[in-house]
Amino acid sequence: MSTIKEVVFWLNQYKHIQRDIKDIELRITQLRLKCGTPSAISYSDMPKAHNGNRDLSEYAERLEELERELIDRHTAALGLSVQYLQALDHLDREEAYIIRRRYMDGAYMVTIADEIPCSERTVYYYYRRALRKLAALNIADHCS
């Protein structure tokens, strides 16, 4: 039987993957801006140490590496979301909604309480009950 702590750790993996995806996308954008824009025009008559031609093979290699990493993280997120949806089939409608909104969408409990609508205390009751059910089903063990 999984512990509730293990279930929460498993559920939090999606959030971490999404954060990784945003980080990789930012690095790709920075790389494209750095290497894809022309250099400033120099009006100096002084001789240059280099001829201004850039070797773009290093840029292309780094971009390809980042894009592969991005695809890998998207694949991991997709696989994990499928596991989440399968796990949510074992929960009641309210419990599944709360777990999905909390871990896949990143919503706060107050927001979820407004959406259902019910008290925040009731949301936490359903939330804890859902975690106990997932722990009893060994969801985190089977999906890791």
Backbone as JSON Lines, residues from 0, in Angstrom:
{"i":0,"aa":"M","n":[0.84,-1.18,0.0],"ca":[0.0,0.0,0.0],"c":[0.89,1.24,0.0]}
{"i":1,"aa":"S","n":[0.59,2.17,-0.88],"ca":[1.32,3.43,-0.94],"c":[0.92,4.31,0.24]}
{"i":2,"aa":"T","n":[1.81,5.21,0.59],"ca":[1.45,6.2,1.6],"c":[0.88,7.43,0.9]}
{"i":3,"aa":"I","n":[0.21,8.25,1.66],"ca":[-0.35,9.49,1.1],"c":[0.78,10.38,0.61]}
{"i":4,"aa":"K","n":[1.88,10.38,1.32],"ca":[3.03,11.19,0.92],"c":[3.56,10.75,-0.45]}
{"i":5,"aa":"E","n":[3.6,9.44,-0.7],"ca":[4.04,8.93,-2.0],"c":[3.06,9.32,-3.11]}
{"i":6,"aa":"V","n":[1.78,9.29,-2.81],"ca":[0.77,9.67,-3.79],"c":[0.91,11.15,-4.14]}
{"i":7,"aa":"V","n":[1.1,12.0,-3.14],"ca":[1.27,13.44,-3.38],"c":[2.54,13.68,-4.2]}
{"i":8,"aa":"F","n":[3.61,12.96,-3.88],"ca":[4.85,13.09,-4.64],"c":[4.6,12.73,-6.11]}
{"i":9,"aa":"W","n":[3.9,11.63,-6.33],"ca":[3.58,11.19,-7.69],"c":[2.72,12.22,-8.41]}
{"i":10,"aa":"L","n":[1.73,12.76,-7.72],"ca":[0.85,13.75,-8.33],"c":[1.6,15.05,-8.66]}
{"i":11,"aa":"N","n":[2.59,15.4,-7.86],"ca":[3.35,16.63,-8.09],"c":[4.31,16.53,-9.27]}
{"i":12,"aa":"Q","n":[4.57,15.35,-9.76],"ca":[5.51,15.18,-10.88],"c":[5.05,15.94,-12.12]}
{"i":13,"aa":"Y","n":[3.76,16.0,-12.36],"ca":[3.24,16.7,-13.53],"c":[3.6,18.18,-13.48]}
{"i":14,"aa":"K","n":[3.45,18.77,-12.3],"ca":[3.78,20.19,-12.13],"c":[5.26,20.44,-12.42]}
{"i":15,"aa":"H","n":[6.11,19.54,-11.98],"ca":[7.54,19.69,-12.2],"c":[7.89,19.54,-13.69]}
{"i":16,"aa":"I","n":[7.22,18.63,-14.36],"ca":[7.45,18.46,-15.8],"c":[7.01,19.7,-16.55]}
{"i":17,"aa":"Q","n":[5.87,20.27,-16.17],"ca":[5.39,21.49,-16.83],"c":[6.37,22.64,-16.61]}
{"i":18,"aa":"R","n":[6.95,22.72,-15.42],"ca":[7.95,23.75,-15.13],"c":[9.19,23.54,-16.01]}
{"i":19,"aa":"D","n":[9.61,22.28,-16.17],"ca":[10.74,21.97,-17.04],"c":[10.46,22.39,-18.48]}
{"i":20,"aa":"I","n":[9.26,22.12,-18.94],"ca":[8.87,22.47,-20.31],"c":[8.97,23.99,-20.52]}
{"i":21,"aa":"K","n":[8.46,24.76,-19.57],"ca":[8.54,26.22,-19.7],"c":[9.99,26.7,-19.7]}
{"i":22,"aa":"D","n":[10.82,26.07,-18.87],"ca":[12.24,26.43,-18.81],"c":[12.94,26.14,-20.14]}
{"i":23,"aa":"I","n":[12.68,24.98,-20.71],"ca":[13.3,24.63,-21.99],"c":[12.82,25.56,-23.09]}
{"i":24,"aa":"E","n":[11.53,25.88,-23.11],"ca":[11.0,26.81,-24.12],"c":[11.66,28.18,-23.99]}
{"i":25,"aa":"L","n":[11.88,28.62,-22.77],"ca":[12.56,29.9,-22.55],"c":[14.0,29.85,-23.06]}
{"i":26,"aa":"R","n":[14.7,28.74,-22.78],"ca":[16.08,28.61,-23.26],"c":[16.15,28.58,-24.78]}
{"i":27,"aa":"I","n":[15.17,27.94,-25.43],"ca":[15.12,27.92,-26.89],"c":[14.92,29.33,-27.43]}
{"i":28,"aa":"T","n":[14.01,30.06,-26.83],"ca":[13.75,31.44,-27.26],"c":[14.99,32.3,-27.08]}
{"i":29,"aa":"Q","n":[15.66,32.16,-25.94],"ca":[16.88,32.94,-25.69],"c":[17.97,32.6,-26.7]}
{"i":30,"aa":"L","n":[18.11,31.32,-27.01],"ca":[19.11,30.89,-27.97],"c":[18.81,31.45,-29.35]}
{"i":31,"aa":"R","n":[17.55,31.39,-29.75],"ca":[17.16,31.92,-31.06],"c":[17.39,33.43,-31.14]}
{"i":32,"aa":"L","n":[17.09,34.13,-30.06],"ca":[17.31,35.57,-30.05],"c":[18.8,35.91,-30.08]}
{"i":33,"aa":"K","n":[19.58,35.15,-29.35],"ca":[21.02,35.4,-29.28],"c":[21.71,35.13,-30.6]}
{"i":34,"aa":"C","n":[21.38,34.01,-31.22],"ca":[22.08,33.6,-32.43],"c":[21.35,33.94,-33.72]}
{"i":35,"aa":"G","n":[20.1,34.24,-33.62],"ca":[19.33,34.47,-34.83],"c":[19.25,35.92,-35.24]}
{"i":36,"aa":"T","n":[19.69,36.83,-34.39],"ca":[19.61,38.24,-34.72],"c":[20.96,38.73,-35.24]}
{"i":37,"aa":"P","n":[20.94,39.66,-36.15],"ca":[22.2,40.18,-36.68],"c":[22.92,41.02,-35.63]}
{"i":38,"aa":"S","n":[24.24,41.04,-35.74],"ca":[25.04,41.85,-34.83],"c":[24.89,43.32,-35.19]}
{"i":39,"aa":"A","n":[25.23,44.16,-34.25],"ca":[25.15,45.59,-34.49],"c":[26.2,46.0,-35.53]}
{"i":40,"aa":"I","n":[25.9,47.0,-36.31],"ca":[26.82,47.48,-37.33],"c":[27.9,48.3,-36.66]}
{"i":41,"aa":"S","n":[29.13,48.0,-37.01],"ca":[30.25,48.75,-36.46],"c":[30.75,49.7,-37.54]}
{"i":42,"aa":"Y","n":[30.8,50.98,-37.22],"ca":[31.24,51.98,-38.19],"c":[32.7,52.36,-37.99]}
{"i":43,"aa":"S","n":[33.4,51.63,-37.18],"ca":[34.8,51.93,-36.9],"c":[35.67,51.52,-38.08]}
{"i":44,"aa":"D","n":[36.72,52.27,-38.32],"ca":[37.68,51.93,-39.38],"c":[38.76,51.0,-38.88]}
{"i":45,"aa":"M","n":[38.7,50.65,-37.6],"ca":[39.73,49.8,-37.02],"c":[39.6,48.39,-37.59]}
{"i":46,"aa":"P","n":[40.74,47.72,-37.8],"ca":[40.69,46.34,-38.3],"c":[40.06,45.41,-37.26]}
{"i":47,"aa":"K","n":[39.42,44.38,-37.75],"ca":[38.73,43.43,-36.88],"c":[39.58,42.17,-36.72]}
{"i":48,"aa":"A","n":[39.42,41.51,-35.58],"ca":[40.14,40.27,-35.32],"c":[39.51,39.09,-36.04]}
{"i":49,"aa":"H","n":[38.24,39.22,-36.4],"ca":[37.55,38.15,-37.13],"c":[36.75,38.77,-38.25]}
{"i":50,"aa":"N","n":[36.31,37.96,-39.15],"ca":[35.64,38.48,-40.33],"c":[34.13,38.64,-40.16]}
{"i":51,"aa":"G","n":[33.59,38.31,-39.01],"ca":[32.16,38.51,-38.76],"c":[31.3,37.33,-39.18]}
{"i":52,"aa":"N","n":[31.86,36.35,-39.86],"ca":[31.08,35.17,-40.23],"c":[30.93,34.28,-39.0]}
{"i":53,"aa":"R","n":[29.71,33.92,-38.72],"ca":[29.45,33.08,-37.54],"c":[29.29,31.63,-37.96]}
{"i":54,"aa":"D","n":[29.82,30.75,-37.14],"ca":[29.62,29.33,-37.36],"c":[28.31,28.95,-36.69]}
{"i":55,"aa":"L","n":[27.31,28.6,-37.48],"ca":[25.99,28.32,-36.95],"c":[25.8,26.85,-36.59]}
{"i":56,"aa":"S","n":[26.82,26.03,-36.81],"ca":[26.68,24.6,-36.5],"c":[26.51,24.37,-35.01]}
{"i":57,"aa":"E","n":[27.21,25.15,-34.2],"ca":[27.07,25.03,-32.74],"c":[25.67,25.45,-32.3]}
{"i":58,"aa":"Y","n":[25.16,26.51,-32.89],"ca":[23.81,26.99,-32.61],"c":[22.78,25.93,-32.99]}
{"i":59,"aa":"A","n":[22.92,25.35,-34.19],"ca":[21.98,24.34,-34.66],"c":[22.02,23.1,-33.78]}
{"i":60,"aa":"E","n":[23.21,22.71,-33.37],"ca":[23.37,21.53,-32.5],"c":[22.7,21.76,-31.15]}
{"i":61,"aa":"R","n":[22.91,22.91,-30.56],"ca":[22.31,23.24,-29.25],"c":[20.79,23.34,-29.37]}
{"i":62,"aa":"L","n":[20.31,23.93,-30.45],"ca":[18.87,24.06,-30.67],"c":[18.23,22.68,-30.83]}
{"i":63,"aa":"E","n":[18.88,21.82,-31.58],"ca":[18.36,20.46,-31.78],"c":[18.34,19.7,-30.45]}
{"i":64,"aa":"E","n":[19.36,19.87,-29.64],"ca":[19.42,19.22,-28.33],"c":[18.28,19.68,-27.43]}
{"i":65,"aa":"L","n":[18.03,20.99,-27.4],"ca":[16.95,21.54,-26.59],"c":[15.58,21.08,-27.1]}
{"i":66,"aa":"E","n":[15.42,21.01,-28.4],"ca":[14.15,20.56,-28.96],"c":[13.89,19.09,-28.66]}
{"i":67,"aa":"R","n":[14.95,18.25,-28.69],"ca":[14.79,16.85,-28.29],"c":[14.39,16.74,-26.83]}
{"i":68,"aa":"E","n":[15.03,17.54,-26.0],"ca":[14.71,17.56,-24.57],"c":[13.26,18.0,-24.36]}
{"i":69,"aa":"L","n":[12.81,18.97,-25.12],"ca":[11.43,19.46,-25.02],"c":[10.43,18.37,-25.42]}
{"i":70,"aa":"I","n":[10.74,17.66,-26.48],"ca":[9.87,16.55,-26.92],"c":[9.81,15.47,-25.85]}
{"i":71,"aa":"D","n":[10.95,15.15,-25.26],"ca":[10.98,14.15,-24.18],"c":[10.12,14.55,-23.0]}
{"i":72,"aa":"R","n":[10.19,15.81,-22.61],"ca":[9.4,16.29,-21.47],"c":[7.91,16.31,-21.8]}
{"i":73,"aa":"H","n":[7.57,16.69,-23.04],"ca":[6.16,16.65,-23.46],"c":[5.64,15.22,-23.46]}
{"i":74,"aa":"T","n":[6.47,14.3,-23.9],"ca":[6.08,12.88,-23.9],"c":[5.86,12.39,-22.48]}
{"i":75,"aa":"A","n":[6.75,12.78,-21.57],"ca":[6.6,12.39,-20.16],"c":[5.32,12.98,-19.58]}
{"i":76,"aa":"A","n":[5.03,14.23,-19.9],"ca":[3.81,14.88,-19.4],"c":[2.56,14.18,-19.93]}
{"i":77,"aa":"L","n":[2.59,13.8,-21.19],"ca":[1.45,13.11,-21.78],"c":[1.24,11.75,-21.11]}
{"i":78,"aa":"G","n":[2.32,11.01,-20.91],"ca":[2.22,9.71,-20.25],"c":[1.69,9.83,-18.84]}
{"i":79,"aa":"L","n":[2.18,10.83,-18.13],"ca":[1.73,11.04,-16.75],"c":[0.27,11.47,-16.71]}
{"i":80,"aa":"S","n":[-0.16,12.29,-17.65],"ca":[-1.56,12.71,-17.66],"c":[-2.48,11.53,-17.94]}
{"i":81,"aa":"V","n":[-2.03,10.59,-18.77],"ca":[-2.83,9.38,-19.01],"c":[-2.94,8.56,-17.72]}
{"i":82,"aa":"Q","n":[-1.83,8.44,-17.0],"ca":[-1.85,7.72,-15.71],"c":[-2.8,8.41,-14.73]}
{"i":83,"aa":"Y","n":[-2.77,9.74,-14.7],"ca":[-3.66,10.49,-13.8],"c":[-5.12,10.2,-14.14]}
{"i":84,"aa":"L","n":[-5.44,10.27,-15.44],"ca":[-6.83,10.05,-15.84],"c":[-7.29,8.64,-15.5]}
{"i":85,"aa":"Q","n":[-6.41,7.66,-15.65],"ca":[-6.76,6.3,-15.26],"c":[-6.98,6.21,-13.75]}
{"i":86,"aa":"A","n":[-6.16,6.9,-12.99],"ca":[-6.3,6.89,-11.53],"c":[-7.59,7.59,-11.1]}
{"i":87,"aa":"L","n":[-7.95,8.65,-11.81],"ca":[-9.15,9.41,-11.45],"c":[-10.43,8.6,-11.68]}
{"i":88,"aa":"D","n":[-10.35,7.57,-12.51],"ca":[-11.51,6.7,-12.72],"c":[-11.91,5.97,-11.44]}
{"i":89,"aa":"H","n":[-11.01,5.85,-10.49],"ca":[-11.28,5.15,-9.23],"c":[-11.88,6.08,-8.16]}
{"i":90,"aa":"L","n":[-12.05,7.34,-8.49],"ca":[-12.53,8.32,-7.52],"c":[-13.96,8.76,-7.86]}
{"i":91,"aa":"D","n":[-14.62,9.32,-6.85],"ca":[-15.93,9.94,-7.07],"c":[-15.74,11.19,-7.93]}
{"i":92,"aa":"R","n":[-16.82,11.68,-8.49],"ca":[-16.77,12.83,-9.39],"c":[-16.11,14.05,-8.73]}
{"i":93,"aa":"E","n":[-16.53,14.38,-7.51],"ca":[-15.98,15.56,-6.83],"c":[-14.49,15.37,-6.52]}
{"i":94,"aa":"E","n":[-14.14,14.19,-6.06],"ca":[-12.74,13.9,-5.73],"c":[-11.86,14.01,-6.98]}
{"i":95,"aa":"A","n":[-12.32,13.42,-8.07],"ca":[-11.56,13.45,-9.32],"c":[-11.39,14.89,-9.8]}
{"i":96,"aa":"Y","n":[-12.44,15.68,-9.71],"ca":[-12.38,17.07,-10.13],"c":[-11.35,17.84,-9.31]}
{"i":97,"aa":"I","n":[-11.36,17.64,-8.01],"ca":[-10.43,18.35,-7.12],"c":[-8.98,17.95,-7.42]}
{"i":98,"aa":"I","n":[-8.73,16.66,-7.56],"ca":[-7.36,16.2,-7.84],"c":[-6.89,16.71,-9.2]}
{"i":99,"aa":"R","n":[-7.76,16.66,-10.21],"ca":[-7.38,17.14,-11.54],"c":[-7.08,18.63,-11.53]}
{"i":100,"aa":"R","n":[-7.98,19.4,-10.92],"ca":[-7.77,20.86,-10.87],"c":[-6.52,21.21,-10.06]}
{"i":101,"aa":"R","n":[-6.29,20.5,-8.97],"ca":[-5.16,20.82,-8.09],"c":[-3.82,20.46,-8.73]}
{"i":102,"aa":"Y","n":[-3.72,19.27,-9.29],"ca":[-2.42,18.79,-9.75],"c":[-2.17,18.96,-11.24]}
{"i":103,"aa":"M","n":[-3.2,18.93,-12.05],"ca":[-2.98,19.11,-13.49],"c":[-3.11,20.56,-13.91]}
{"i":104,"aa":"D","n":[-4.03,21.27,-13.26],"ca":[-4.26,22.67,-13.63],"c":[-3.58,23.65,-12.68]}
{"i":105,"aa":"G","n":[-3.15,23.16,-11.51],"ca":[-2.46,24.02,-10.55],"c":[-3.36,24.98,-9.8]}
{"i":106,"aa":"A","n":[-4.65,24.68,-9.7],"ca":[-5.6,25.57,-9.03],"c":[-5.45,25.48,-7.5]}
{"i":107,"aa":"Y","n":[-5.75,26.57,-6.84],"ca":[-5.73,26.61,-5.38],"c":[-7.05,26.07,-4.84]}
{"i":108,"aa":"M","n":[-7.02,25.59,-3.62],"ca":[-8.21,25.01,-3.01],"c":[-9.35,26.02,-2.9]}
{"i":109,"aa":"V","n":[-9.03,27.27,-2.64],"ca":[-10.05,28.31,-2.54],"c":[-10.76,28.46,-3.88]}
{"i":110,"aa":"T","n":[-10.01,28.45,-4.95],"ca":[-10.58,28.56,-6.29],"c":[-11.47,27.37,-6.59]}
{"i":111,"aa":"I","n":[-11.0,26.18,-6.22],"ca":[-11.78,24.97,-6.45],"c":[-13.09,25.02,-5.66]}
{"i":112,"aa":"A","n":[-13.03,25.51,-4.42],"ca":[-14.23,25.63,-3.59],"c":[-15.25,26.56,-4.24]}
{"i":113,"aa":"D","n":[-14.78,27.64,-4.86],"ca":[-15.68,28.56,-5.55],"c":[-16.29,27.92,-6.79]}
{"i":114,"aa":"E","n":[-15.54,27.06,-7.45],"ca":[-16.01,26.43,-8.68],"c":[-17.04,25.34,-8.43]}
{"i":115,"aa":"I","n":[-16.92,24.61,-7.32],"ca":[-17.78,23.43,-7.11],"c":[-19.25,23.81,-6.9]}
{"i":116,"aa":"P","n":[-19.76,24.68,-6.25],"ca":[-19.38,25.5,-5.11],"c":[-19.65,24.77,-3.79]}
{"i":117,"aa":"C","n":[-18.7,24.92,-2.91],"ca":[-18.83,24.38,-1.56],"c":[-17.81,25.09,-0.68]}
{"i":118,"aa":"S","n":[-17.77,24.72,0.58],"ca":[-16.82,25.36,1.47],"c":[-15.42,24.8,1.22]}
{"i":119,"aa":"E","n":[-14.44,25.57,1.61],"ca":[-13.05,25.13,1.47],"c":[-12.81,23.88,2.33]}
{"i":120,"aa":"R","n":[-13.46,23.83,3.45],"ca":[-13.34,22.67,4.35],"c":[-13.84,21.39,3.66]}
{"i":121,"aa":"T","n":[-14.93,21.5,2.92],"ca":[-15.47,20.36,2.18],"c":[-14.5,19.93,1.08]}
{"i":122,"aa":"V","n":[-13.88,20.89,0.41],"ca":[-12.9,20.57,-0.62],"c":[-11.74,19.78,-0.01]}
{"i":123,"aa":"Y","n":[-11.25,20.23,1.15],"ca":[-10.16,19.5,1.81],"c":[-10.6,18.11,2.25]}
{"i":124,"aa":"Y","n":[-11.86,17.96,2.64],"ca":[-12.38,16.64,3.02],"c":[-12.34,15.7,1.82]}
{"i":125,"aa":"Y","n":[-12.87,16.15,0.67],"ca":[-12.84,15.34,-0.55],"c":[-11.4,15.06,-0.99]}
{"i":126,"aa":"Y","n":[-10.55,16.06,-0.86],"ca":[-9.14,15.93,-1.25],"c":[-8.45,14.84,-0.43]}
{"i":127,"aa":"R","n":[-8.59,14.88,0.88],"ca":[-7.96,13.87,1.74],"c":[-8.54,12.49,1.47]}
{"i":128,"aa":"R","n":[-9.85,12.43,1.24],"ca":[-10.47,11.15,0.95],"c":[-9.95,10.58,-0.37]}
{"i":129,"aa":"A","n":[-9.76,11.43,-1.36],"ca":[-9.22,10.99,-2.65],"c":[-7.79,10.48,-2.49]}
{"i":130,"aa":"L","n":[-6.98,11.17,-1.72],"ca":[-5.6,10.73,-1.49],"c":[-5.56,9.37,-0.79]}
{"i":131,"aa":"R","n":[-6.45,9.19,0.17],"ca":[-6.51,7.89,0.86],"c":[-6.9,6.77,-0.1]}
{"i":132,"aa":"K","n":[-7.87,7.05,-0.98],"ca":[-8.28,6.04,-1.96],"c":[-7.14,5.7,-2.91]}
{"i":133,"aa":"L","n":[-6.43,6.71,-3.39],"ca":[-5.31,6.47,-4.31],"c":[-4.19,5.71,-3.61]}
{"i":134,"aa":"A","n":[-3.96,6.03,-2.34],"ca":[-2.93,5.31,-1.59],"c":[-3.33,3.85,-1.4]}
{"i":135,"aa":"A","n":[-4.59,3.6,-1.13],"ca":[-5.07,2.23,-0.93],"c":[-4.98,1.42,-2.22]}
{"i":136,"aa":"L","n":[-5.09,2.08,-3.36],"ca":[-5.02,1.4,-4.65],"c":[-3.58,1.21,-5.14]}
{"i":137,"aa":"N","n":[-2.62,1.72,-4.37],"ca":[-1.2,1.65,-4.76],"c":[-0.96,2.3,-6.12]}
{"i":138,"aa":"I","n":[-1.66,3.38,-6.4],"ca":[-1.55,4.06,-7.68],"c":[-0.12,4.51,-7.93]}
{"i":139,"aa":"A","n":[0.52,5.11,-6.96],"ca":[1.86,5.64,-7.15],"c":[2.87,4.53,-7.41]}
{"i":140,"aa":"D","n":[2.66,3.35,-6.8],"ca":[3.57,2.22,-7.0],"c":[3.45,1.65,-8.41]}
{"i":141,"aa":"H","n":[2.22,1.52,-8.89],"ca":[2.0,0.92,-10.2],"c":[2.39,1.84,-11.34]}
{"i":142,"aa":"C","n":[2.36,3.13,-11.12],"ca":[2.59,4.08,-12.22],"c":[4.0,4.65,-12.25]}
{"i":143,"aa":"S","n":[4.8,4.39,-11.26],"ca":[6.15,4.97,-11.25],"c":[7.05,4.33,-12.25]}
